[in-house]
Amino acid sequence: MKPIDLIEHILLHHQAPTVIIVCSSREAFLESVQSSLELDNPNGESTETGETGSLHPLLIPSIHQLATSRTVDMAFAPTLPHLRAYLATYAPGKASMSTLAAVARPGPQISMLAVYGLLELHRATTEHSVQGLSRTLAIAAETANQRGMRLTLIEPTEDLVLPTTEAMVDPETVAPSEPWAEQ
């Protein structure tokens, strides 16, 4: 899912309060949002008045977006220890709880804990294993369960992978994955 699609989906379908944890730095996430906006409007054509012809709907502030964004908390975890620490110590803020009553809808309210880019964050670390992933997923599931939230895991699309601050592995220096293959 592209970052812009994630934001649109959360703004349209979330239950208050919603927490989004982005597994990258804030700057990297904003760059990926900007690049996905540019992919949606590659020409960047402008009209005779000098204004951009068609703005993306998220760039036009509406009352719905402003009201909804007050109930969405966003955190950035550029490294795996940051993510695990945030999940282990997460406590809903007073602002989130007070806005919950203001936007209450009929029916059951299940807030959402969304983690964006969890697998990519693990990929460049020694924790890119079943044990490492299960440790992080156990912390996320426990946090969501204790807070009465629905856990949602979302990964970026292949063409818009978020860069991490961990050192990336150079594929040319890694041994082949099939040691028995002919060289």
C-alpha positions as CSV (number, residue, x, y, z in Angstrom):
1,M,0.0,0.0,0.0
2,K,1.3,3.4,-0.9
3,P,1.6,5.9,2.0
4,I,-1.0,8.2,0.5
5,D,-3.4,5.3,0.2
6,L,-2.8,4.5,3.9
7,I,-3.6,8.0,4.9
8,E,-6.7,8.1,2.8
9,H,-8.0,4.8,4.2
10,I,-7.3,5.8,7.8
11,L,-9.1,9.1,7.3
12,L,-12.1,7.5,5.7
13,H,-12.6,4.3,7.7
14,H,-11.0,4.6,11.1
15,Q,-12.6,4.4,14.5
16,A,-11.4,6.9,17.1
17,P,-8.8,6.8,18.5
18,T,-6.4,5.3,15.9
19,V,-2.6,5.0,16.3
20,I,-0.4,4.7,13.2
21,I,3.2,3.6,13.8
22,V,5.4,4.2,10.8
23,C,8.5,2.1,10.8
24,S,10.8,4.8,9.3
25,S,11.9,8.3,10.1
26,R,9.5,11.1,9.7
27,E,11.5,12.6,6.8
28,A,11.7,9.3,4.9
29,F,7.9,8.9,5.3
30,L,7.1,12.4,4.1
31,E,9.4,11.9,1.1
32,S,7.6,8.7,0.2
33,V,4.2,10.5,0.6
34,Q,5.5,13.3,-1.7
35,S,6.8,10.8,-4.3
36,S,3.4,8.9,-4.3
37,L,1.7,12.2,-4.8
38,E,4.0,12.9,-7.8
39,L,3.2,9.5,-9.2
40,D,-0.5,10.3,-9.0
41,N,0.1,13.7,-10.9
42,P,3.3,13.2,-12.9
43,N,2.9,16.2,-15.1
44,G,2.4,18.8,-12.4
45,E,0.6,20.8,-15.0
46,S,-0.5,24.3,-14.1
47,T,-3.4,26.3,-15.4
48,E,-3.2,29.8,-16.9
49,T,-3.5,31.4,-13.5
50,G,-0.4,29.5,-12.3
51,E,-2.3,27.2,-10.0
52,T,-1.9,23.5,-10.1
53,G,-4.6,21.9,-12.3
54,S,-5.7,19.1,-10.1
55,L,-4.7,18.8,-6.5
56,H,-4.8,15.5,-4.6
57,P,-7.9,15.5,-2.3
58,L,-5.6,15.2,0.8
59,L,-4.0,18.5,-0.1
60,I,-7.3,20.3,0.2
61,P,-8.2,20.7,3.9
62,S,-11.8,19.8,4.6
63,I,-13.7,19.9,7.8
64,H,-13.9,16.1,7.8
65,Q,-10.1,15.7,7.5
66,L,-9.5,18.3,10.2
67,A,-12.0,16.6,12.6
68,T,-10.8,13.1,11.8
69,S,-7.1,14.0,12.1
70,R,-7.6,15.0,15.7
71,T,-8.3,11.4,16.6
72,V,-5.3,9.9,14.8
73,D,-2.0,9.6,16.6
74,M,1.1,9.1,14.5
75,A,4.4,7.9,15.7
76,F,7.7,7.2,13.8
77,A,10.0,4.3,14.7
78,P,13.2,4.5,12.6
79,T,14.8,1.5,14.2
80,L,13.6,-1.8,15.7
81,P,14.4,-0.9,19.3
82,H,12.4,2.3,18.8
83,L,9.4,0.3,17.6
84,R,9.6,-2.2,20.4
85,A,10.0,0.5,23.1
86,Y,7.1,2.5,21.7
87,L,4.8,-0.6,21.7
88,A,5.9,-1.7,25.2
89,T,5.3,1.7,26.7
90,Y,2.3,2.9,24.7
91,A,-0.5,4.5,26.7
92,P,-3.3,6.4,25.0
93,G,-3.0,10.1,25.5
94,K,-5.7,12.2,27.3
95,A,-6.4,14.0,24.0
96,S,-7.2,10.7,22.3
97,M,-9.6,9.6,25.0
98,S,-11.4,13.0,25.2
99,T,-11.9,13.1,21.4
100,L,-13.3,9.6,21.5
101,A,-16.4,10.8,23.3
102,A,-16.7,13.7,20.9
103,V,-16.9,11.5,17.8
104,A,-18.7,8.6,19.2
105,R,-20.9,6.7,16.7
106,P,-23.6,4.2,17.4
107,G,-22.4,0.6,17.6
108,P,-19.2,-1.0,18.9
109,Q,-16.1,1.1,18.8
110,I,-12.9,-0.7,18.1
111,S,-9.9,1.6,17.8
112,M,-7.0,0.6,15.6
113,L,-3.2,0.2,16.1
114,A,-1.7,0.2,12.7
115,V,2.0,-0.6,12.1
116,Y,3.3,0.4,8.7
117,G,6.5,-1.1,7.3
118,L,7.1,-3.7,10.0
119,L,8.7,-6.3,7.7
120,E,10.9,-3.8,6.0
121,L,12.2,-2.5,9.3
122,H,13.3,-6.1,10.2
123,R,14.9,-6.8,6.8
124,A,18.2,-5.0,7.3
125,T,18.8,-6.3,10.9
126,T,19.8,-9.5,12.6
127,E,16.2,-9.8,13.7
128,H,15.1,-10.7,10.2
129,S,14.1,-14.2,11.3
130,V,11.1,-16.0,12.6
131,Q,12.2,-15.4,16.2
132,G,12.8,-11.6,15.6
133,L,9.5,-11.1,13.8
134,S,7.6,-13.2,16.4
135,R,9.1,-11.1,19.2
136,T,7.9,-7.8,17.6
137,L,4.5,-9.2,16.7
138,A,4.0,-10.6,20.2
139,I,4.7,-7.1,21.6
140,A,2.3,-5.5,19.1
141,A,-0.4,-8.0,19.7
142,E,-0.1,-7.7,23.4
143,T,-0.3,-3.9,23.3
144,A,-3.3,-4.0,21.0
145,N,-5.1,-6.5,23.2
146,Q,-4.4,-4.7,26.5
147,R,-5.7,-1.4,25.0
148,G,-8.7,-3.0,23.3
149,M,-7.5,-2.1,19.9
150,R,-7.5,-4.0,16.5
151,L,-3.9,-4.6,15.3
152,T,-3.4,-3.9,11.6
153,L,-0.1,-4.6,9.8
154,I,0.5,-2.8,6.6
155,E,3.5,-3.0,4.2
156,P,4.5,-0.5,1.6
157,T,4.4,-1.5,-2.0
158,E,7.5,-2.8,-3.7
159,D,8.2,0.4,-5.6
160,L,7.9,2.7,-2.6
161,V,9.8,0.8,0.1
162,L,10.6,3.1,3.0
163,P,14.3,3.5,3.7
164,T,15.4,2.5,7.2
165,T,18.3,4.0,9.3
166,E,19.8,0.6,9.8
167,A,22.7,-0.3,7.6
168,M,21.5,-1.9,4.4
169,V,23.1,-5.2,3.3
170,D,24.9,-5.0,-0.1
171,P,23.5,-7.9,-2.2
172,E,26.9,-8.4,-3.9
173,T,28.7,-9.1,-0.6
174,V,26.2,-11.6,0.6
175,A,26.9,-15.3,0.0
176,P,24.5,-16.9,-2.4
177,S,21.3,-18.2,-0.8
178,E,21.8,-21.6,-2.4
179,P,25.3,-22.8,-1.5
180,W,25.0,-25.9,-3.6
181,A,24.3,-23.9,-6.8
182,E,27.1,-23.8,-9.4
183,Q,29.2,-20.7,-9.4
